[in-house]
Amino acid sequence: MEKFFHQFPELFSQLGLPSDERGIREFLTAHSPLDANILLSDAPFWSREQATFLKDVLLEDADWSEVADHLNAALRASPATT
């Protein structure tokens, strides 16, 4: 089975968030760093639908999982390093 590799703008669009460079940067700045004890899908800033999507793609190792992992890592970094 062929895997698809999605980019940040596609993930942000899928989540219903601004997907331009500025929108992504502002989101990461506003929500970083995410506490290490909080799962990505349990972060308080997601809607129920967004949280479910992220949880599902990470559990199922779906096409979106790689970019979701990158989002997770970006949210763990301090805003100055993203």
mmCIF file of the N, C-alpha and C atoms, coordinates in Angstrom:
data_MODEL
# 
_entry.id   MODEL 
# 
loop_
_atom_site.group_PDB 
_atom_site.id 
_atom_site.type_symbol 
_atom_site.label_atom_id 
_atom_site.label_alt_id 
_atom_site.label_comp_id 
_atom_site.label_asym_id 
_atom_site.label_entity_id 
_atom_site.label_seq_id 
_atom_site.pdbx_PDB_ins_code 
_atom_site.Cartn_x 
_atom_site.Cartn_y 
_atom_site.Cartn_z 
_atom_site.occupancy 
_atom_site.B_iso_or_equiv 
_atom_site.pdbx_formal_charge 
_atom_site.auth_seq_id 
_atom_site.auth_comp_id 
_atom_site.auth_asym_id 
_atom_site.auth_atom_id 
_atom_site.pdbx_PDB_model_num 
ATOM 1   N N  . MET A 1 1  ? 0.838   -1.177 0.000  1.00 0.00 ? 1  MET A N  1 
ATOM 2   C CA . MET A 1 1  ? 0.000   0.000  0.000  1.00 0.00 ? 1  MET A CA 1 
ATOM 3   C C  . MET A 1 1  ? 0.886   1.245  0.000  1.00 0.00 ? 1  MET A C  1 
ATOM 4   N N  . GLU A 1 2  ? 0.552   2.175  -0.837 1.00 0.00 ? 2  GLU A N  1 
ATOM 5   C CA . GLU A 1 2  ? 1.311   3.405  -0.955 1.00 0.00 ? 2  GLU A CA 1 
ATOM 6   C C  . GLU A 1 2  ? 0.897   4.383  0.143  1.00 0.00 ? 2  GLU A C  1 
ATOM 7   N N  . LYS A 1 3  ? 1.893   5.029  0.761  1.00 0.00 ? 3  LYS A N  1 
ATOM 8   C CA . LYS A 1 3  ? 1.633   6.035  1.781  1.00 0.00 ? 3  LYS A CA 1 
ATOM 9   C C  . LYS A 1 3  ? 1.675   7.411  1.138  1.00 0.00 ? 3  LYS A C  1 
ATOM 10  N N  . PHE A 1 4  ? 0.819   8.274  1.626  1.00 0.00 ? 4  PHE A N  1 
ATOM 11  C CA . PHE A 1 4  ? 0.817   9.660  1.191  1.00 0.00 ? 4  PHE A CA 1 
ATOM 12  C C  . PHE A 1 4  ? 1.464   10.493 2.273  1.00 0.00 ? 4  PHE A C  1 
ATOM 13  N N  . PHE A 1 5  ? 2.184   11.511 1.882  1.00 0.00 ? 5  PHE A N  1 
ATOM 14  C CA . PHE A 1 5  ? 2.840   12.369 2.840  1.00 0.00 ? 5  PHE A CA 1 
ATOM 15  C C  . PHE A 1 5  ? 2.233   13.759 2.746  1.00 0.00 ? 5  PHE A C  1 
ATOM 16  N N  . HIS A 1 6  ? 1.561   14.142 3.801  1.00 0.00 ? 6  HIS A N  1 
ATOM 17  C CA . HIS A 1 6  ? 0.897   15.431 3.859  1.00 0.00 ? 6  HIS A CA 1 
ATOM 18  C C  . HIS A 1 6  ? 1.830   16.460 4.482  1.00 0.00 ? 6  HIS A C  1 
ATOM 19  N N  . GLN A 1 7  ? 1.581   17.703 4.163  1.00 0.00 ? 7  GLN A N  1 
ATOM 20  C CA . GLN A 1 7  ? 2.362   18.822 4.674  1.00 0.00 ? 7  GLN A CA 1 
ATOM 21  C C  . GLN A 1 7  ? 1.549   19.585 5.722  1.00 0.00 ? 7  GLN A C  1 
ATOM 22  N N  . PHE A 1 8  ? 2.218   20.441 6.487  1.00 0.00 ? 8  PHE A N  1 
ATOM 23  C CA . PHE A 1 8  ? 1.540   21.243 7.504  1.00 0.00 ? 8  PHE A CA 1 
ATOM 24  C C  . PHE A 1 8  ? 0.315   21.986 6.959  1.00 0.00 ? 8  PHE A C  1 
ATOM 25  N N  . PRO A 1 9  ? 0.435   22.680 5.829  1.00 0.00 ? 9  PRO A N  1 
ATOM 26  C CA . PRO A 1 9  ? -0.747  23.409 5.348  1.00 0.00 ? 9  PRO A CA 1 
ATOM 27  C C  . PRO A 1 9  ? -1.949  22.498 5.118  1.00 0.00 ? 9  PRO A C  1 
ATOM 28  N N  . GLU A 1 10 ? -1.717  21.292 4.624  1.00 0.00 ? 10 GLU A N  1 
ATOM 29  C CA . GLU A 1 10 ? -2.827  20.355 4.413  1.00 0.00 ? 10 GLU A CA 1 
ATOM 30  C C  . GLU A 1 10 ? -3.437  19.917 5.742  1.00 0.00 ? 10 GLU A C  1 
ATOM 31  N N  . LEU A 1 11 ? -2.587  19.657 6.736  1.00 0.00 ? 11 LEU A N  1 
ATOM 32  C CA . LEU A 1 11 ? -3.092  19.254 8.055  1.00 0.00 ? 11 LEU A CA 1 
ATOM 33  C C  . LEU A 1 11 ? -3.897  20.384 8.682  1.00 0.00 ? 11 LEU A C  1 
ATOM 34  N N  . PHE A 1 12 ? -3.373  21.584 8.606  1.00 0.00 ? 12 PHE A N  1 
ATOM 35  C CA . PHE A 1 12 ? -4.092  22.717 9.178  1.00 0.00 ? 12 PHE A CA 1 
ATOM 36  C C  . PHE A 1 12 ? -5.432  22.923 8.472  1.00 0.00 ? 12 PHE A C  1 
ATOM 37  N N  . SER A 1 13 ? -5.463  22.756 7.172  1.00 0.00 ? 13 SER A N  1 
ATOM 38  C CA . SER A 1 13 ? -6.731  22.845 6.436  1.00 0.00 ? 13 SER A CA 1 
ATOM 39  C C  . SER A 1 13 ? -7.681  21.747 6.896  1.00 0.00 ? 13 SER A C  1 
ATOM 40  N N  . GLN A 1 14 ? -7.174  20.539 7.048  1.00 0.00 ? 14 GLN A N  1 
ATOM 41  C CA . GLN A 1 14 ? -7.988  19.410 7.491  1.00 0.00 ? 14 GLN A CA 1 
ATOM 42  C C  . GLN A 1 14 ? -8.578  19.673 8.875  1.00 0.00 ? 14 GLN A C  1 
ATOM 43  N N  . LEU A 1 15 ? -7.826  20.378 9.712  1.00 0.00 ? 15 LEU A N  1 
ATOM 44  C CA . LEU A 1 15 ? -8.283  20.715 11.060 1.00 0.00 ? 15 LEU A CA 1 
ATOM 45  C C  . LEU A 1 15 ? -9.168  21.962 11.084 1.00 0.00 ? 15 LEU A C  1 
ATOM 46  N N  . GLY A 1 16 ? -9.339  22.596 9.934  1.00 0.00 ? 16 GLY A N  1 
ATOM 47  C CA . GLY A 1 16 ? -10.171 23.792 9.861  1.00 0.00 ? 16 GLY A CA 1 
ATOM 48  C C  . GLY A 1 16 ? -9.480  25.034 10.390 1.00 0.00 ? 16 GLY A C  1 
ATOM 49  N N  . LEU A 1 17 ? -8.159  25.035 10.333 1.00 0.00 ? 17 LEU A N  1 
ATOM 50  C CA . LEU A 1 17 ? -7.366  26.166 10.835 1.00 0.00 ? 17 LEU A CA 1 
ATOM 51  C C  . LEU A 1 17 ? -6.741  26.919 9.670  1.00 0.00 ? 17 LEU A C  1 
ATOM 52  N N  . PRO A 1 18 ? -6.357  28.186 9.892  1.00 0.00 ? 18 PRO A N  1 
ATOM 53  C CA . PRO A 1 18 ? -5.645  28.908 8.840  1.00 0.00 ? 18 PRO A CA 1 
ATOM 54  C C  . PRO A 1 18 ? -4.417  28.104 8.425  1.00 0.00 ? 18 PRO A C  1 
ATOM 55  N N  . SER A 1 19 ? -4.235  27.937 7.122  1.00 0.00 ? 19 SER A N  1 
ATOM 56  C CA . SER A 1 19 ? -3.173  27.058 6.646  1.00 0.00 ? 19 SER A CA 1 
ATOM 57  C C  . SER A 1 19 ? -2.060  27.782 5.897  1.00 0.00 ? 19 SER A C  1 
ATOM 58  N N  . ASP A 1 20 ? -2.102  29.102 5.928  1.00 0.00 ? 20 ASP A N  1 
ATOM 59  C CA . ASP A 1 20 ? -1.002  29.845 5.325  1.00 0.00 ? 20 ASP A CA 1 
ATOM 60  C C  . ASP A 1 20 ? 0.154   29.905 6.328  1.00 0.00 ? 20 ASP A C  1 
ATOM 61  N N  . GLU A 1 21 ? 1.322   30.300 5.857  1.00 0.00 ? 21 GLU A N  1 
ATOM 62  C CA . GLU A 1 21 ? 2.514   30.315 6.708  1.00 0.00 ? 21 GLU A CA 1 
ATOM 63  C C  . GLU A 1 21 ? 2.300   31.153 7.970  1.00 0.00 ? 21 GLU A C  1 
ATOM 64  N N  . ARG A 1 22 ? 1.710   32.302 7.825  1.00 0.00 ? 22 ARG A N  1 
ATOM 65  C CA . ARG A 1 22 ? 1.480   33.182 8.976  1.00 0.00 ? 22 ARG A CA 1 
ATOM 66  C C  . ARG A 1 22 ? 0.518   32.536 9.969  1.00 0.00 ? 22 ARG A C  1 
ATOM 67  N N  . GLY A 1 23 ? -0.571  31.945 9.475  1.00 0.00 ? 23 GLY A N  1 
ATOM 68  C CA . GLY A 1 23 ? -1.549  31.310 10.349 1.00 0.00 ? 23 GLY A CA 1 
ATOM 69  C C  . GLY A 1 23 ? -0.948  30.148 11.124 1.00 0.00 ? 23 GLY A C  1 
ATOM 70  N N  . ILE A 1 24 ? -0.131  29.360 10.457 1.00 0.00 ? 24 ILE A N  1 
ATOM 71  C CA . ILE A 1 24 ? 0.527   28.231 11.113 1.00 0.00 ? 24 ILE A CA 1 
ATOM 72  C C  . ILE A 1 24 ? 1.484   28.738 12.185 1.00 0.00 ? 24 ILE A C  1 
ATOM 73  N N  . ARG A 1 25 ? 2.286   29.726 11.833 1.00 0.00 ? 25 ARG A N  1 
ATOM 74  C CA . ARG A 1 25 ? 3.249   30.294 12.788 1.00 0.00 ? 25 ARG A CA 1 
ATOM 75  C C  . ARG A 1 25 ? 2.529   30.878 14.005 1.00 0.00 ? 25 ARG A C  1 
ATOM 76  N N  . GLU A 1 26 ? 1.430   31.597 13.773 1.00 0.00 ? 26 GLU A N  1 
ATOM 77  C CA . GLU A 1 26 ? 0.684   32.188 14.887 1.00 0.00 ? 26 GLU A CA 1 
ATOM 78  C C  . GLU A 1 26 ? 0.073   31.113 15.783 1.00 0.00 ? 26 GLU A C  1 
ATOM 79  N N  . PHE A 1 27 ? -0.434  30.043 15.178 1.00 0.00 ? 27 PHE A N  1 
ATOM 80  C CA . PHE A 1 27 ? -1.004  28.946 15.961 1.00 0.00 ? 27 PHE A CA 1 
ATOM 81  C C  . PHE A 1 27 ? 0.076   28.317 16.836 1.00 0.00 ? 27 PHE A C  1 
ATOM 82  N N  . LEU A 1 28 ? 1.226   28.015 16.253 1.00 0.00 ? 28 LEU A N  1 
ATOM 83  C CA . LEU A 1 28 ? 2.303   27.393 17.010 1.00 0.00 ? 28 LEU A CA 1 
ATOM 84  C C  . LEU A 1 28 ? 2.797   28.305 18.125 1.00 0.00 ? 28 LEU A C  1 
ATOM 85  N N  . THR A 1 29 ? 2.902   29.579 17.846 1.00 0.00 ? 29 THR A N  1 
ATOM 86  C CA . THR A 1 29 ? 3.346   30.531 18.858 1.00 0.00 ? 29 THR A CA 1 
ATOM 87  C C  . THR A 1 29 ? 2.335   30.623 20.000 1.00 0.00 ? 29 THR A C  1 
ATOM 88  N N  . ALA A 1 30 ? 1.060   30.640 19.658 1.00 0.00 ? 30 ALA A N  1 
ATOM 89  C CA . ALA A 1 30 ? 0.014   30.774 20.675 1.00 0.00 ? 30 ALA A CA 1 
ATOM 90  C C  . ALA A 1 30 ? -0.110  29.543 21.567 1.00 0.00 ? 30 ALA A C  1 
ATOM 91  N N  . HIS A 1 31 ? 0.228   28.365 21.044 1.00 0.00 ? 31 HIS A N  1 
ATOM 92  C CA . HIS A 1 31 ? -0.045  27.133 21.783 1.00 0.00 ? 31 HIS A CA 1 
ATOM 93  C C  . HIS A 1 31 ? 1.208   26.363 22.223 1.00 0.00 ? 31 HIS A C  1 
ATOM 94  N N  . SER A 1 32 ? 2.377   26.949 22.017 1.00 0.00 ? 32 SER A N  1 
ATOM 95  C CA . SER A 1 32 ? 3.629   26.295 22.407 1.00 0.00 ? 32 SER A CA 1 
ATOM 96  C C  . SER A 1 32 ? 4.209   26.973 23.640 1.00 0.00 ? 32 SER A C  1 
ATOM 97  N N  . PRO A 1 33 ? 4.914   26.250 24.454 1.00 0.00 ? 33 PRO A N  1 
ATOM 98  C CA . PRO A 1 33 ? 5.114   24.813 24.388 1.00 0.00 ? 33 PRO A CA 1 
ATOM 99  C C  . PRO A 1 33 ? 3.969   24.060 25.065 1.00 0.00 ? 33 PRO A C  1 
ATOM 100 N N  . LEU A 1 34 ? 3.586   22.966 24.479 1.00 0.00 ? 34 LEU A N  1 
ATOM 101 C CA . LEU A 1 34 ? 2.572   22.086 25.043 1.00 0.00 ? 34 LEU A CA 1 
ATOM 102 C C  . LEU A 1 34 ? 3.247   21.211 26.087 1.00 0.00 ? 34 LEU A C  1 
ATOM 103 N N  . ASP A 1 35 ? 2.652   21.139 27.265 1.00 0.00 ? 35 ASP A N  1 
ATOM 104 C CA . ASP A 1 35 ? 3.202   20.360 28.367 1.00 0.00 ? 35 ASP A CA 1 
ATOM 105 C C  . ASP A 1 35 ? 3.442   18.913 27.926 1.00 0.00 ? 35 ASP A C  1 
ATOM 106 N N  . ALA A 1 36 ? 4.565   18.371 28.318 1.00 0.00 ? 36 ALA A N  1 
ATOM 107 C CA . ALA A 1 36 ? 4.950   17.014 27.926 1.00 0.00 ? 36 ALA A CA 1 
ATOM 108 C C  . ALA A 1 36 ? 3.983   15.958 28.454 1.00 0.00 ? 36 ALA A C  1 
ATOM 109 N N  . ASN A 1 37 ? 3.224   16.269 29.495 1.00 0.00 ? 37 ASN A N  1 
ATOM 110 C CA . ASN A 1 37 ? 2.292   15.306 30.087 1.00 0.00 ? 37 ASN A CA 1 
ATOM 111 C C  . ASN A 1 37 ? 0.944   15.265 29.373 1.00 0.00 ? 37 ASN A C  1 
ATOM 112 N N  . ILE A 1 38 ? 0.753   16.125 28.392 1.00 0.00 ? 38 ILE A N  1 
ATOM 113 C CA . ILE A 1 38 ? -0.524  16.199 27.675 1.00 0.00 ? 38 ILE A CA 1 
ATOM 114 C C  . ILE A 1 38 ? -0.356  15.569 26.298 1.00 0.00 ? 38 ILE A C  1 
ATOM 115 N N  . LEU A 1 39 ? -1.201  14.589 25.986 1.00 0.00 ? 39 LEU A N  1 
ATOM 116 C CA . LEU A 1 39 ? -1.199  14.017 24.645 1.00 0.00 ? 39 LEU A CA 1 
ATOM 117 C C  . LEU A 1 39 ? -1.643  15.078 23.645 1.00 0.00 ? 39 LEU A C  1 
ATOM 118 N N  . LEU A 1 40 ? -1.140  15.001 22.447 1.00 0.00 ? 40 LEU A N  1 
ATOM 119 C CA . LEU A 1 40 ? -1.511  15.978 21.415 1.00 0.00 ? 40 LEU A CA 1 
ATOM 120 C C  . LEU A 1 40 ? -3.024  16.105 21.290 1.00 0.00 ? 40 LEU A C  1 
ATOM 121 N N  . SER A 1 41 ? -3.715  14.986 21.218 1.00 0.00 ? 41 SER A N  1 
ATOM 122 C CA . SER A 1 41 ? -5.165  15.019 21.016 1.00 0.00 ? 41 SER A CA 1 
ATOM 123 C C  . SER A 1 41 ? -5.931  15.494 22.248 1.00 0.00 ? 41 SER A C  1 
ATOM 124 N N  . ASP A 1 42 ? -5.270  15.543 23.413 1.00 0.00 ? 42 ASP A N  1 
ATOM 125 C CA . ASP A 1 42 ? -5.918  16.004 24.644 1.00 0.00 ? 42 ASP A CA 1 
ATOM 126 C C  . ASP A 1 42 ? -5.662  17.476 24.940 1.00 0.00 ? 42 ASP A C  1 
ATOM 127 N N  . ALA A 1 43 ? -4.916  18.151 24.065 1.00 0.00 ? 43 ALA A N  1 
ATOM 128 C CA . ALA A 1 43 ? -4.626  19.569 24.295 1.00 0.00 ? 43 ALA A CA 1 
ATOM 129 C C  . ALA A 1 43 ? -5.942  20.350 24.372 1.00 0.00 ? 43 ALA A C  1 
ATOM 130 N N  . PRO A 1 44 ? -6.023  21.307 25.279 1.00 0.00 ? 44 PRO A N  1 
ATOM 131 C CA . PRO A 1 44 ? -7.291  22.004 25.522 1.00 0.00 ? 44 PRO A CA 1 
ATOM 132 C C  . PRO A 1 44 ? -7.764  22.917 24.394 1.00 0.00 ? 44 PRO A C  1 
ATOM 133 N N  . PHE A 1 45 ? -6.925  23.198 23.421 1.00 0.00 ? 45 PHE A N  1 
ATOM 134 C CA . PHE A 1 45 ? -7.308  24.139 22.375 1.00 0.00 ? 45 PHE A CA 1 
ATOM 135 C C  . PHE A 1 45 ? -7.984  23.483 21.178 1.00 0.00 ? 45 PHE A C  1 
ATOM 136 N N  . TRP A 1 46 ? -8.096  22.155 21.149 1.00 0.00 ? 46 TRP A N  1 
ATOM 137 C CA . TRP A 1 46 ? -8.771  21.480 20.037 1.00 0.00 ? 46 TRP A CA 1 
ATOM 138 C C  . TRP A 1 46 ? -10.267 21.402 20.276 1.00 0.00 ? 46 TRP A C  1 
ATOM 139 N N  . SER A 1 47 ? -11.027 21.464 19.206 1.00 0.00 ? 47 SER A N  1 
ATOM 140 C CA . SER A 1 47 ? -12.455 21.154 19.287 1.00 0.00 ? 47 SER A CA 1 
ATOM 141 C C  . SER A 1 47 ? -12.569 19.633 19.431 1.00 0.00 ? 47 SER A C  1 
ATOM 142 N N  . ARG A 1 48 ? -13.736 19.153 19.749 1.00 0.00 ? 48 ARG A N  1 
ATOM 143 C CA . ARG A 1 48 ? -13.940 17.707 19.866 1.00 0.00 ? 48 ARG A CA 1 
ATOM 144 C C  . ARG A 1 48 ? -13.592 17.007 18.549 1.00 0.00 ? 48 ARG A C  1 
ATOM 145 N N  . GLU A 1 49 ? -14.009 17.592 17.432 1.00 0.00 ? 49 GLU A N  1 
ATOM 146 C CA . GLU A 1 49 ? -13.759 16.987 16.128 1.00 0.00 ? 49 GLU A CA 1 
ATOM 147 C C  . GLU A 1 49 ? -12.266 16.955 15.802 1.00 0.00 ? 49 GLU A C  1 
ATOM 148 N N  . GLN A 1 50 ? -11.570 18.050 16.096 1.00 0.00 ? 50 GLN A N  1 
ATOM 149 C CA . GLN A 1 50 ? -10.133 18.101 15.843 1.00 0.00 ? 50 GLN A CA 1 
ATOM 150 C C  . GLN A 1 50 ? -9.401  17.065 16.693 1.00 0.00 ? 50 GLN A C  1 
ATOM 151 N N  . ALA A 1 51 ? -9.759  16.987 17.967 1.00 0.00 ? 51 ALA A N  1 
ATOM 152 C CA . ALA A 1 51 ? -9.120  16.034 18.877 1.00 0.00 ? 51 ALA A CA 1 
ATOM 153 C C  . ALA A 1 51 ? -9.353  14.598 18.413 1.00 0.00 ? 51 ALA A C  1 
ATOM 154 N N  . THR A 1 52 ? -10.572 14.303 17.998 1.00 0.00 ? 52 THR A N  1 
ATOM 155 C CA . THR A 1 52 ? -10.892 12.956 17.515 1.00 0.00 ? 52 THR A CA 1 
ATOM 156 C C  . THR A 1 52 ? -10.091 12.619 16.270 1.00 0.00 ? 52 THR A C  1 
ATOM 157 N N  . PHE A 1 53 ? -10.012 13.564 15.349 1.00 0.00 ? 53 PHE A N  1 
ATOM 158 C CA . PHE A 1 53 ? -9.228  13.344 14.131 1.00 0.00 ? 53 PHE A CA 1 
ATOM 159 C C  . PHE A 1 53 ? -7.779  13.022 14.477 1.00 0.00 ? 53 PHE A C  1 
ATOM 160 N N  . LEU A 1 54 ? -7.165  13.849 15.323 1.00 0.00 ? 54 LEU A N  1 
ATOM 161 C CA . LEU A 1 54 ? -5.763  13.638 15.674 1.00 0.00 ? 54 LEU A CA 1 
ATOM 162 C C  . LEU A 1 54 ? -5.557  12.308 16.399 1.00 0.00 ? 54 LEU A C  1 
ATOM 163 N N  . LYS A 1 55 ? -6.429  11.991 17.315 1.00 0.00 ? 55 LYS A N  1 
ATOM 164 C CA . LYS A 1 55 ? -6.323  10.724 18.041 1.00 0.00 ? 55 LYS A CA 1 
ATOM 165 C C  . LYS A 1 55 ? -6.421  9.543  17.077 1.00 0.00 ? 55 LYS A C  1 
ATOM 166 N N  . ASP A 1 56 ? -7.387  9.607  16.188 1.00 0.00 ? 56 ASP A N  1 
ATOM 167 C CA . ASP A 1 56 ? -7.592  8.517  15.232 1.00 0.00 ? 56 ASP A CA 1 
ATOM 168 C C  . ASP A 1 56 ? -6.400  8.331  14.299 1.00 0.00 ? 56 ASP A C  1 
ATOM 169 N N  . VAL A 1 57 ? -5.879  9.425  13.741 1.00 0.00 ? 57 VAL A N  1 
ATOM 170 C CA . VAL A 1 57 ? -4.770  9.260  12.792 1.00 0.00 ? 57 VAL A CA 1 
ATOM 171 C C  . VAL A 1 57 ? -3.513  8.747  13.475 1.00 0.00 ? 57 VAL A C  1 
ATOM 172 N N  . LEU A 1 58 ? -3.317  9.127  14.728 1.00 0.00 ? 58 LEU A N  1 
ATOM 173 C CA . LEU A 1 58 ? -2.134  8.646  15.426 1.00 0.00 ? 58 LEU A CA 1 
ATOM 174 C C  . LEU A 1 58 ? -2.289  7.190  15.855 1.00 0.00 ? 58 LEU A C  1 
ATOM 175 N N  . LEU A 1 59 ? -3.475  6.805  16.274 1.00 0.00 ? 59 LEU A N  1 
ATOM 176 C CA . LEU A 1 59 ? -3.714  5.408  16.672 1.00 0.00 ? 59 LEU A CA 1 
ATOM 177 C C  . LEU A 1 59 ? -3.686  4.457  15.487 1.00 0.00 ? 59 LEU A C  1 
ATOM 178 N N  . GLU A 1 60 ? -4.190  4.913  14.355 1.00 0.00 ? 60 GLU A N  1 
ATOM 179 C CA . GLU A 1 60 ? -4.299  4.056  13.176 1.00 0.00 ? 60 GLU A CA 1 
ATOM 180 C C  . GLU A 1 60 ? -3.076  4.124  12.273 1.00 0.00 ? 60 GLU A C  1 
ATOM 181 N N  . ASP A 1 61 ? -2.104  4.940  12.641 1.00 0.00 ? 61 ASP A N  1 
ATOM 182 C CA . ASP A 1 61 ? -0.927  5.146  11.803 1.00 0.00 ? 61 ASP A CA 1 
ATOM 183 C C  . ASP A 1 61 ? -1.354  5.483  10.376 1.00 0.00 ? 61 ASP A C  1 
ATOM 184 N N  . ALA A 1 62 ? -2.311  6.370  10.271 1.00 0.00 ? 62 ALA A N  1 
ATOM 185 C CA . ALA A 1 62 ? -2.898  6.768  8.995  1.00 0.00 ? 62 ALA A CA 1 
ATOM 186 C C  . ALA A 1 62 ? -1.937  7.656  8.203  1.00 0.00 ? 62 ALA A C  1 
ATOM 187 N N  . ASP A 1 63 ? -2.359  7.979  6.984  1.00 0.00 ? 63 ASP A N  1 
ATOM 188 C CA . ASP A 1 63 ? -1.546  8.836  6.112  1.00 0.00 ? 63 ASP A CA 1 
ATOM 189 C C  . ASP A 1 63 ? -1.185  10.157 6.784  1.00 0.00 ? 63 ASP A C  1 
ATOM 190 N N  . TRP A 1 64 ? -2.041  10.610 7.671  1.00 0.00 ? 64 TRP A N  1 
ATOM 191 C CA . TRP A 1 64 ? -1.834  11.886 8.340  1.00 0.00 ? 64 TRP A CA 1 
ATOM 192 C C  . TRP A 1 64 ? -0.898  11.769 9.539  1.00 0.00 ? 64 TRP A C  1 
ATOM 193 N N  . SER A 1 65 ? -0.523  10.562 9.957  1.00 0.00 ? 65 SER A N  1 
ATOM 194 C CA . SER A 1 65 ? 0.199   10.394 11.220 1.00 0.00 ? 65 SER A CA 1 
ATOM 195 C C  . SER A 1 65 ? 1.575   11.057 11.225 1.00 0.00 ? 65 SER A C  1 
ATOM 196 N N  . GLU A 1 66 ? 2.275   11.002 10.106 1.00 0.00 ? 66 GLU A N  1 
ATOM 197 C CA . GLU A 1 66 ? 3.613   11.605 10.081 1.00 0.00 ? 66 GLU A CA 1 
ATOM 198 C C  . GLU A 1 66 ? 3.546   13.117 10.298 1.00 0.00 ? 66 GLU A C  1 
ATOM 199 N N  . VAL A 1 67 ? 2.650   13.792 9.617  1.00 0.00 ? 67 VAL A N  1 
ATOM 200 C CA . VAL A 1 67 ? 2.558   15.238 9.786  1.00 0.00 ? 67 VAL A CA 1 
ATOM 201 C C  . VAL A 1 67 ? 1.959   15.581 11.155 1.00 0.00 ? 67 VAL A C  1 
ATOM 202 N N  . ALA A 1 68 ? 1.096   14.714 11.688 1.00 0.00 ? 68 ALA A N  1 
ATOM 203 C CA . ALA A 1 68 ? 0.579   14.927 13.049 1.00 0.00 ? 68 ALA A CA 1 
ATOM 204 C C  . ALA A 1 68 ? 1.709   14.795 14.064 1.00 0.00 ? 68 ALA A C  1 
ATOM 205 N N  . ASP A 1 69 ? 2.635   13.863 13.832 1.00 0.00 ? 69 ASP A N  1 
ATOM 206 C CA . ASP A 1 69 ? 3.816   13.737 14.697 1.00 0.00 ? 69 ASP A CA 1 
ATOM 207 C C  . ASP A 1 69 ? 4.668   15.003 14.633 1.00 0.00 ? 69 ASP A C  1 
ATOM 208 N N  . HIS A 1 70 ? 4.803   15.572 13.442 1.00 0.00 ? 70 HIS A N  1 
ATOM 209 C CA . HIS A 1 70 ? 5.571   16.814 13.289 1.00 0.00 ? 70 HIS A CA 1 
ATOM 210 C C  . HIS A 1 70 ? 4.880   17.965 14.022 1.00 0.00 ? 70 HIS A C  1 
ATOM 211 N N  . LEU A 1 71 ? 3.557   17.999 13.949 1.00 0.00 ? 71 LEU A N  1 
ATOM 212 C CA . LEU A 1 71 ? 2.811   19.024 14.685 1.00 0.00 ? 71 LEU A CA 1 
ATOM 213 C C  . LEU A 1 71 ? 3.030   18.841 16.176 1.00 0.00 ? 71 LEU A C  1 
ATOM 214 N N  . ASN A 1 72 ? 2.971   17.619 16.641 1.00 0.00 ? 72 ASN A N  1 
ATOM 215 C CA . ASN A 1 72 ? 3.203   17.325 18.054 1.00 0.00 ? 72 ASN A CA 1 
ATOM 216 C C  . ASN A 1 72 ? 4.572   17.848 18.489 1.00 0.00 ? 72 ASN A C  1 
ATOM 217 N N  . ALA A 1 73 ? 5.601   17.552 17.702 1.00 0.00 ? 73 ALA A N  1 
ATOM 218 C CA . ALA A 1 73 ? 6.950   18.007 18.023 1.00 0.00 ? 73 ALA A CA 1 
ATOM 219 C C  . ALA A 1 73 ? 7.047   19.530 17.994 1.00 0.00 ? 73 ALA A C  1 
ATOM 220 N N  . ALA A 1 74 ? 6.416   20.155 17.014 1.00 0.00 ? 74 ALA A N  1 
ATOM 221 C CA . ALA A 1 74 ? 6.470   21.616 16.908 1.00 0.00 ? 74 ALA A CA 1 
ATOM 222 C C  . ALA A 1 74 ? 5.786   22.278 18.097 1.00 0.00 ? 74 ALA A C  1 
ATOM 223 N N  . LEU A 1 75 ? 4.714   21.677 18.584 1.00 0.00 ? 75 LEU A N  1 
ATOM 224 C CA . LEU A 1 75 ? 4.008   22.242 19.735 1.00 0.00 ? 75 LEU A CA 1 
ATOM 225 C C  . LEU A 1 75 ? 4.757   22.028 21.046 1.00 0.00 ? 75 LEU A C  1 
ATOM 226 N N  . ARG A 1 76 ? 5.670   21.091 21.074 1.00 0.00 ? 76 ARG A N  1 
ATOM 227 C CA . ARG A 1 76 ? 6.477   20.838 22.289 1.00 0.00 ? 76 ARG A CA 1 
ATOM 228 C C  . ARG A 1 76 ? 7.654   21.795 22.379 1.00 0.00 ? 76 ARG A C  1 
ATOM 229 N N  . ALA A 1 77 ? 8.047   22.377 21.256 1.00 0.00 ? 77 ALA A N  1 
ATOM 230 C CA . ALA A 1 77 ? 9.181   23.303 21.234 1.00 0.00 ? 77 ALA A CA 1 
ATOM 231 C C  . ALA A 1 77 ? 8.746   24.666 21.757 1.00 0.00 ? 77 ALA A C  1 
ATOM 232 N N  . SER A 1 78 ? 9.696   25.419 22.233 1.00 0.00 ? 78 SER A N  1 
ATOM 233 C CA . SER A 1 78 ? 9.362   26.760 22.671 1.00 0.00 ? 78 SER A CA 1 
ATOM 234 C C  . SER A 1 78 ? 9.067   27.618 21.447 1.00 0.00 ? 78 SER A C  1 
ATOM 235 N N  . PRO A 1 79 ? 8.193   28.618 21.570 1.00 0.00 ? 79 PRO A N  1 
ATOM 236 C CA . PRO A 1 79 ? 7.815   29.437 20.406 1.00 0.00 ? 79 PRO A CA 1 
ATOM 237 C C  . PRO A 1 79 ? 8.995   30.058 19.671 1.00 0.00 ? 79 PRO A C  1 
ATOM 238 N N  . ALA A 1 80 ? 10.059  30.362 20.367 1.00 0.00 ? 80 ALA A N  1 
ATOM 239 C CA . ALA A 1 80 ? 11.206  30.994 19.732 1.00 0.00 ? 80 ALA A CA 1 
ATOM 240 C C  . ALA A 1 80 ? 11.934  30.058 18.775 1.00 0.00 ? 80 ALA A C  1 
ATOM 241 N N  . THR A 1 81 ? 11.741  28.719 18.934 1.00 0.00 ? 81 THR A N  1 
ATOM 242 C CA . THR A 1 81 ? 12.468  27.780 18.092 1.00 0.00 ? 81 THR A CA 1 
ATOM 243 C C  . THR A 1 81 ? 11.634  27.209 16.967 1.00 0.00 ? 81 THR A C  1 
ATOM 244 N N  . THR A 1 82 ? 10.345  27.595 16.855 1.00 0.00 ? 82 THR A N  1 
ATOM 245 C CA . THR A 1 82 ? 9.498   27.044 15.804 1.00 0.00 ? 82 THR A CA 1 
ATOM 246 C C  . THR A 1 82 ? 9.534   27.903 14.568 1.00 0.00 ? 82 THR A C  1 
# 
